[in-house]
Amino acid sequence: MSVGPSTGSPAVAVQDPTGHVESDAQRLDEHVAEIERRLAALPAVPDRTPEDRDRAAALHADVRQARRAFLARHAETVYALLTDGMARRVRLPELVRDAADRFPGLVPTRAQMAAEGHRIQAEKEGREIDQALFCGAVLRSPTAGSHLVETMLRPTPRALALLDAFRAEGRVELDTVLVERRGTAGHVEFRNTGRLNSEDDRLIADLDTAVDLVLLDDRIRVGVLRGGAVDHPAYRGRRVFSAGVNLTDLRDGRISFVDFLLGRELGYVNKLLRGLLTDPAPGAWSERGVSKPWVGAVDTFAIGGGMQLLLVLDHVVAEEHAYVSLPAAEEGIVPGLGNLRLTRLTGARLARQVVLGGRRIDATDPDARLICDDVVPADRMNDAIENAVTALSAPAVAANRHMLTVAEEPLDLFRAYLAEFAVAQAHRTYAPDVLDKVERRWQQRERRRAAGGNRP
């Protein structure tokens, strides 16, 4: 089996070691179709009895086992066919959709995912878990997984479309992010103002574009991440770095696995750490990419995903009354790559206290020095940021930070972690304890709104 040339990297022959990908795919499709017929005979998720839920769980387990068995044999072949022998760079969302079209039954259909998108998290079938099985299998392959990681390090089409205007004007205002060039620094300001700069699908897409613009602009030498002033009643007018994942959106089913939970890690967060792949041709990463140092400025707090960002930045300035935390134990989900990255900054014992015990670290806590480089009063934040930008503007900084990344987090380590993370995180977002917690928080918020309360 072979595939002809296309655009991008040189095409390679698509090998099918078993010789059975097509016949196995047909059997998988037939099996999945039968399972779907049985699922369709059950009541809708919110109307199911405990017995119905048990039957549905058994049916999902059956089909997922079949998908895992198929992917164990054919993941690399499937990926090669979807990318024209890895000649094309297919971004994660398109890859998953193409897999649904090319290999019926391997992942949920577009129609099934569209139907899921109209339901709150607790009333979905959990089809994103099936997407995660596919993504995890691709990432588990050193060949396919590395190709996908590099693909997601390419500039986004939206950033390329905005690049000329940004270079000319030095400013682009996206829905939830402001990107501005000030001297040789590229400032990225979160502006999800009504939501404490929490991360949702829209902010993730905007940050992917913003980080690309900073990395692609030759006049910028250092990037800066900072939260803008928010509209939330409890913090109105104050800068907030980030409240992490928007739990209301998670409850409402608006946090996408592909675009957010996995796409975030493969996209802008990984670009902060590794830079952009600007030349897909084979060769050393330093010859094919552009990487720049980043400064983080933490006002008020950096919670969850906000704290995760600090772990890939080169210098962190914190306002003296700020704090950081990874409330994974409370929320019930996996804190991104925090489990991989926090230990190398803080040591294993403190990392466990933060991840497993939910320990909050105030900026004035001595342990905060393991995460924050400077802790200053609020009126000195701007000066501290400028000093950090100046220090990181030295010509050798970019090369040395690249070599630190190679030593601390090799691409294969990152890829292997993500393969496990993809499946674990998808399961956690549908776990009963997580669904119960986000529902209780939503109900508490609604009661406060009804009573006119302003607490977060």
C-alpha positions as CSV (number, residue, x, y, z in Angstrom):
1,M,0.0,0.0,0.0
2,S,1.5,3.4,-0.9
3,V,0.4,7.0,-1.2
4,G,1.5,9.5,-3.8
5,P,3.2,12.8,-3.0
6,S,1.4,15.8,-1.6
7,T,2.4,19.1,-0.1
8,G,4.6,19.4,3.0
9,S,7.1,16.8,4.0
10,P,8.2,14.2,1.5
11,A,5.8,11.4,1.1
12,V,6.7,8.0,2.6
13,A,5.3,4.6,1.6
14,V,2.3,3.7,3.8
15,Q,3.1,0.2,5.2
16,D,0.4,-2.1,6.6
17,P,2.4,-4.7,8.5
18,T,-0.6,-6.9,9.1
19,G,-2.1,-6.5,5.7
20,H,-5.6,-6.4,7.2
21,V,-6.3,-2.7,7.8
22,E,-9.2,-2.5,5.4
23,S,-10.9,-5.8,6.4
24,D,-10.3,-5.0,10.1
25,A,-11.8,-1.5,9.6
26,Q,-14.9,-3.0,8.0
27,R,-15.4,-5.5,10.9
28,L,-14.9,-2.6,13.3
29,D,-17.5,-0.5,11.5
30,E,-20.0,-3.4,11.6
31,H,-19.5,-4.0,15.3
32,V,-19.8,-0.4,16.2
33,A,-23.0,0.0,14.1
34,E,-24.5,-2.9,16.1
35,I,-23.5,-1.3,19.4
36,E,-24.9,2.0,18.3
37,R,-28.2,0.4,17.5
38,R,-28.4,-1.0,21.0
39,L,-27.5,2.3,22.5
40,A,-30.2,4.0,20.4
41,A,-32.8,1.7,21.9
42,L,-32.0,3.0,25.4
43,P,-33.7,6.2,26.8
44,A,-31.8,9.4,26.5
45,V,-29.0,9.8,29.1
46,P,-30.9,11.9,31.6
47,D,-33.9,9.5,31.5
48,R,-32.0,6.3,32.0
49,T,-32.6,4.1,35.1
50,P,-29.6,2.7,37.0
51,E,-30.1,-0.5,35.0
52,D,-30.1,1.5,31.7
53,R,-26.9,3.3,32.7
54,D,-25.2,-0.1,33.5
55,R,-26.2,-1.4,30.0
56,A,-25.0,1.8,28.3
57,A,-21.7,1.6,30.2
58,A,-21.2,-2.1,29.1
59,L,-22.0,-1.2,25.5
60,H,-19.5,1.7,25.6
61,A,-16.8,-0.6,27.2
62,D,-17.4,-3.1,24.4
63,V,-17.0,-0.7,21.6
64,R,-14.0,1.0,23.2
65,Q,-12.3,-2.4,23.6
66,A,-12.8,-3.0,19.9
67,R,-11.4,0.4,19.0
68,R,-8.4,-0.1,21.2
69,A,-7.7,-3.5,19.6
70,F,-7.9,-2.0,16.1
71,L,-5.6,0.9,17.0
72,A,-3.1,-1.4,18.6
73,R,-2.6,-3.1,15.2
74,H,-3.2,-0.2,12.8
75,A,-2.7,3.3,14.5
76,E,0.4,4.1,12.4
77,T,-1.1,2.9,9.2
78,V,-4.3,4.9,9.8
79,Y,-2.3,8.0,10.6
80,A,-0.2,7.6,7.4
81,L,-3.3,7.2,5.3
82,L,-4.9,10.3,6.9
83,T,-1.8,12.4,6.2
84,D,-0.8,11.0,2.7
85,G,2.2,9.2,4.1
86,M,2.9,12.0,6.4
87,A,3.4,14.4,3.5
88,R,0.6,16.6,4.8
89,R,0.4,18.4,8.1
90,V,-3.1,17.7,9.4
91,R,-3.9,19.6,12.6
92,L,-5.6,17.6,15.4
93,P,-9.2,18.7,15.0
94,E,-9.1,17.9,11.2
95,L,-7.3,14.7,11.9
96,V,-10.0,13.4,14.2
97,R,-12.8,14.5,11.8
98,D,-11.0,12.9,8.9
99,A,-10.6,9.7,10.8
100,A,-14.4,9.6,11.3
101,D,-14.9,10.0,7.6
102,R,-12.1,7.7,6.3
103,F,-12.6,4.9,8.9
104,P,-16.3,4.7,9.9
105,G,-16.6,3.3,13.5
106,L,-13.1,4.3,14.6
107,V,-14.1,7.5,16.2
108,P,-17.6,9.1,16.7
109,T,-19.1,10.7,13.6
110,R,-19.4,14.4,13.0
111,A,-23.2,14.1,13.6
112,Q,-22.7,12.3,16.9
113,M,-20.2,15.0,18.1
114,A,-22.6,17.8,16.9
115,A,-25.4,16.2,19.0
116,E,-23.1,15.9,22.0
117,G,-22.3,19.6,21.7
118,H,-25.9,20.6,22.5
119,R,-25.9,18.7,25.8
120,I,-24.5,19.5,29.2
121,Q,-21.6,17.3,30.3
122,A,-23.7,15.0,32.5
123,E,-26.1,14.3,29.7
124,K,-23.6,13.3,27.0
125,E,-22.7,9.8,26.0
126,G,-19.1,10.5,26.6
127,R,-18.0,10.2,23.0
128,E,-14.9,12.4,23.6
129,I,-13.5,9.4,25.5
130,D,-13.5,7.5,22.1
131,Q,-11.8,10.5,20.5
132,A,-9.2,10.3,23.2
133,L,-8.5,6.6,22.5
134,F,-7.6,7.5,18.9
135,C,-5.5,10.5,19.9
136,G,-3.7,8.5,22.6
137,A,-2.9,5.7,20.1
138,V,-1.5,8.2,17.6
139,L,0.6,9.9,20.2
140,R,1.9,6.6,21.6
141,S,3.5,5.9,18.2
142,P,7.0,7.5,18.1
143,T,6.6,8.0,14.3
144,A,3.0,9.2,14.1
145,G,3.0,10.9,17.5
146,S,6.1,13.0,16.7
147,H,4.7,14.0,13.4
148,L,1.5,15.2,15.1
149,V,3.4,17.1,17.8
150,E,5.4,18.9,15.1
151,T,2.2,19.6,13.1
152,M,0.6,21.3,16.1
153,L,3.7,23.4,16.5
154,R,3.1,25.0,13.1
155,P,1.6,28.5,12.9
156,T,-2.1,28.6,12.8
157,P,-3.8,29.8,9.6
158,R,-5.4,32.7,11.5
159,A,-2.0,33.9,12.8
160,L,-0.6,33.9,9.3
161,A,-3.6,35.9,8.0
162,L,-3.1,38.5,10.8
163,L,0.7,38.6,10.7
164,D,1.2,41.4,8.1
165,A,-1.2,43.7,10.0
166,F,0.5,42.9,13.3
167,R,3.9,43.6,12.0
168,A,2.8,46.9,10.5
169,E,0.7,48.1,13.4
170,G,2.2,46.3,16.4
171,R,-1.3,45.5,17.8
172,V,-4.0,43.0,17.3
173,E,-7.2,42.8,19.4
174,L,-8.8,39.4,19.4
175,D,-12.1,38.5,21.2
176,T,-10.4,37.6,24.5
177,V,-6.7,38.5,24.0
178,L,-4.8,41.7,23.3
179,V,-1.4,41.3,21.5
180,E,0.8,44.3,21.5
181,R,4.4,45.0,20.6
182,R,6.1,47.4,23.1
183,G,9.7,48.0,22.1
184,T,11.2,44.5,21.7
185,A,8.6,42.8,23.9
186,G,5.4,41.2,22.7
187,H,2.7,41.6,25.4
188,V,-0.1,39.0,25.4
189,E,-2.9,40.1,27.7
190,F,-5.8,37.8,28.7
191,R,-9.1,39.6,28.4
192,N,-11.8,37.1,29.3
193,T,-12.9,39.8,31.6
194,G,-16.3,38.5,32.9
195,R,-14.8,35.1,33.7
196,L,-11.7,35.9,35.7
197,N,-9.6,35.3,32.6
198,S,-10.5,31.6,32.9
199,E,-9.7,29.4,29.9
200,D,-12.5,28.3,27.6
201,D,-12.5,27.2,23.9
202,R,-12.5,30.8,22.7
203,L,-9.6,31.9,24.8
204,I,-7.5,28.8,23.9
205,A,-8.0,29.6,20.2
206,D,-7.1,33.3,20.7
207,L,-4.0,32.4,22.7
208,D,-2.8,30.0,20.0
209,T,-3.0,32.9,17.5
210,A,-1.4,35.4,19.9
211,V,1.6,33.3,20.8
212,D,2.2,32.6,17.1
213,L,2.2,36.4,16.3
214,V,4.7,37.1,19.0
215,L,7.0,34.3,17.8
216,L,6.7,35.2,14.1
217,D,7.4,39.0,14.6
218,D,11.1,39.5,14.0
219,R,11.1,42.8,16.0
220,I,10.0,41.0,19.2
221,R,12.7,39.3,21.3
222,V,10.7,38.4,24.5
223,G,7.1,37.5,25.1
224,V,5.1,38.6,28.1
225,L,1.9,37.0,29.5
226,R,-0.3,38.9,31.8
227,G,-3.9,38.9,32.8
228,G,-6.0,42.1,32.2
229,A,-8.4,43.8,34.5
230,V,-11.6,41.8,35.0
231,D,-15.3,42.6,35.4
232,H,-16.2,40.0,38.0
233,P,-18.0,41.6,41.0
234,A,-15.5,40.3,43.5
235,Y,-12.4,41.6,41.6
236,R,-13.8,44.4,39.5
237,G,-11.1,46.6,38.0
238,R,-8.2,44.4,39.3
239,R,-5.8,42.4,37.1
240,V,-6.1,38.7,37.4
241,F,-3.7,36.3,35.8
242,S,-6.1,33.3,35.3
243,A,-8.7,31.2,37.1
244,G,-7.9,28.1,35.0
245,V,-10.5,26.1,33.2
246,N,-13.9,27.6,33.2
247,L,-15.9,25.1,35.3
248,T,-19.2,26.5,34.2
249,D,-18.4,25.8,30.6
250,L,-17.2,22.3,31.7
251,R,-20.6,21.7,33.4
252,D,-22.4,23.0,30.4
253,G,-20.5,20.7,28.0
254,R,-18.7,23.6,26.2
255,I,-15.1,22.5,27.0
256,S,-13.9,20.6,24.0
257,F,-11.6,17.6,24.4
258,V,-9.9,18.0,21.0
259,D,-9.7,21.8,20.8
260,F,-9.2,22.6,24.5
261,L,-8.1,19.7,26.8
262,L,-5.6,18.2,24.3
263,G,-5.3,20.9,21.8
264,R,-4.2,23.4,24.5
265,E,-1.2,21.2,25.4
266,L,-0.2,20.5,21.8
267,G,-0.8,24.1,20.8
268,Y,0.0,27.3,22.5
269,V,1.4,25.9,25.7
270,N,3.8,23.7,23.9
271,K,4.7,26.7,21.6
272,L,5.6,28.8,24.7
273,L,8.0,26.1,25.7
274,R,9.4,24.9,22.3
275,G,8.6,27.7,19.9
276,L,7.2,27.4,16.4
277,L,8.1,24.9,13.7
278,T,8.6,27.2,10.7
279,D,10.3,24.8,8.4
280,P,8.8,21.2,8.2
281,A,11.8,19.8,6.3
282,P,14.0,17.3,8.2
283,G,16.8,18.7,10.3
284,A,17.7,19.9,13.8
285,W,14.9,21.7,15.6
286,S,17.1,24.8,16.1
287,E,17.4,25.0,12.3
288,R,13.7,24.7,11.6
289,G,12.0,26.7,14.4
290,V,11.8,29.9,16.2
291,S,11.8,30.1,20.0
292,K,11.7,33.1,22.3
293,P,11.9,33.6,26.1
294,W,8.7,34.4,28.0
295,V,7.9,36.4,31.1
296,G,4.8,35.7,33.2
297,A,3.3,38.5,35.4
298,V,1.0,37.1,38.1
299,D,-1.6,39.5,39.6
300,T,-4.1,38.3,42.2
301,F,-3.8,34.6,41.4
302,A,-2.8,31.9,38.9
303,I,-5.1,28.9,39.5
304,G,-5.2,25.6,37.7
305,G,-4.3,26.2,34.0
306,G,-3.0,29.6,35.0
307,M,-0.3,28.0,37.3
308,Q,0.4,25.4,34.6
309,L,1.5,28.2,32.3
310,L,4.1,29.4,34.8
311,L,5.9,26.1,34.5
312,V,6.9,26.7,30.9
313,L,7.9,30.4,31.3
314,D,11.5,31.6,31.8
315,H,10.9,34.4,34.4
316,V,7.8,34.8,36.6
317,V,7.0,38.1,38.4
318,A,4.4,37.9,41.1
319,E,2.6,40.7,42.9
320,E,3.2,40.2,46.7
321,H,-0.5,39.5,47.5
322,A,-0.9,36.9,44.7
323,Y,-1.1,33.2,45.0
324,V,-0.8,30.1,42.8
325,S,-2.5,26.7,43.1
326,L,-3.4,23.5,41.1
327,P,-6.7,22.5,42.6
328,A,-6.8,19.2,40.8
329,A,-7.8,17.2,43.9
330,E,-10.8,19.5,44.3
331,E,-11.8,19.7,40.7
332,G,-11.2,16.0,40.0
333,I,-9.4,16.4,36.7
334,V,-5.7,16.1,35.7
335,P,-3.9,19.5,35.7
336,G,-2.5,19.4,32.2
337,L,1.2,18.8,32.2
338,G,1.5,20.1,35.7
339,N,2.2,16.5,36.9
340,L,5.2,16.3,34.5
341,R,6.6,19.8,35.0
342,L,6.0,20.8,38.6
343,T,8.3,18.2,40.1
344,R,11.4,19.4,38.3
345,L,10.8,22.9,39.7
346,T,9.7,22.2,43.2
347,G,10.8,18.6,44.0
348,A,8.6,15.6,44.4
349,R,7.3,16.3,47.9
350,L,6.0,19.8,47.3
351,A,4.6,18.8,43.9
352,R,2.5,16.1,45.6
353,Q,1.3,18.6,48.2
354,V,0.2,20.9,45.4
355,V,-1.3,18.3,43.0
356,L,-2.7,15.7,45.3
357,G,-3.4,17.9,48.4
358,G,-4.4,21.1,46.7
359,R,-1.9,23.2,48.6
360,R,-2.1,26.9,47.8
361,I,1.2,28.8,47.7
362,D,1.2,32.5,48.5
363,A,3.7,34.7,46.8
364,T,5.3,35.5,50.1
365,D,5.7,31.8,51.1
366,P,9.3,30.8,50.9
367,D,8.3,27.9,48.6
368,A,7.0,30.4,46.1
369,R,10.6,31.1,45.1
370,L,10.6,27.7,43.4
371,I,8.0,29.0,41.0
372,C,8.3,32.8,41.0
373,D,11.5,34.7,40.3
374,D,10.5,38.1,41.7
375,V,7.8,39.0,44.2
376,V,7.1,42.7,44.3
377,P,4.5,45.2,45.5
378,A,1.7,46.0,43.0
379,D,3.1,49.4,42.1
380,R,6.4,47.8,41.1
381,M,5.0,45.2,38.7
382,N,5.6,47.1,35.5
383,D,9.2,47.9,36.4
384,A,9.9,44.3,37.4
385,I,8.4,43.1,34.1
386,E,10.6,45.5,32.1
387,N,13.7,44.4,34.0
388,A,12.9,40.8,33.2
389,V,12.4,41.6,29.5
390,T,15.8,43.4,29.4
391,A,17.6,40.5,31.1
392,L,16.1,37.9,28.7
393,S,16.8,40.0,25.6
394,A,20.4,38.9,25.5
395,P,21.3,37.2,22.2
396,A,22.3,33.8,23.7
397,V,19.1,33.4,25.8
398,A,16.9,31.8,23.1
399,A,19.6,29.2,22.2
400,N,20.2,28.3,25.9
401,R,16.5,28.1,26.8
402,H,16.1,25.7,23.8
403,M,18.9,23.5,25.1
404,L,17.4,23.6,28.6
405,T,14.1,22.3,27.1
406,V,15.9,19.5,25.2
407,A,17.5,18.4,28.5
408,E,14.5,18.8,30.8
409,E,11.6,17.7,28.6
410,P,12.7,15.8,25.4
411,L,10.0,15.6,22.8
412,D,9.6,11.9,23.3
413,L,8.9,12.4,27.0
414,F,6.3,15.0,26.2
415,R,4.7,12.8,23.6
416,A,4.5,9.7,25.8
417,Y,3.0,11.7,28.7
418,L,0.4,13.2,26.4
419,A,-0.6,9.8,25.1
420,E,-1.5,8.8,28.7
421,F,-2.9,12.2,29.6
422,A,-5.3,12.2,26.7
423,V,-7.1,9.1,27.8
424,A,-6.9,9.8,31.5
425,Q,-8.2,13.4,31.2
426,A,-11.1,12.4,28.9
427,H,-12.3,9.8,31.4
428,R,-12.0,12.2,34.3
429,T,-14.2,14.8,32.6
430,Y,-17.0,12.3,32.6
431,A,-16.3,10.8,36.0
432,P,-19.3,10.9,38.4
433,D,-17.4,12.8,41.1
434,V,-16.4,15.5,38.6
435,L,-19.9,15.8,37.2
436,D,-21.3,16.1,40.8
437,K,-18.8,18.8,41.7
438,V,-19.4,21.0,38.7
439,E,-23.1,20.6,39.1
440,R,-23.0,21.6,42.8
441,R,-20.9,24.6,42.0
442,W,-23.2,25.7,39.2
443,Q,-26.2,25.4,41.5
444,Q,-24.5,27.4,44.2
445,R,-23.6,30.1,41.7
446,E,-27.2,30.2,40.4
447,R,-28.5,30.6,44.0
448,R,-26.1,33.4,44.6
449,R,-27.2,35.1,41.4
450,A,-30.8,34.8,42.4
451,A,-30.0,36.3,45.8
452,G,-28.0,39.1,44.3
453,G,-24.7,37.9,45.8
454,N,-21.4,38.9,44.5
455,R,-19.1,36.2,45.8
456,P,-17.2,34.2,43.1
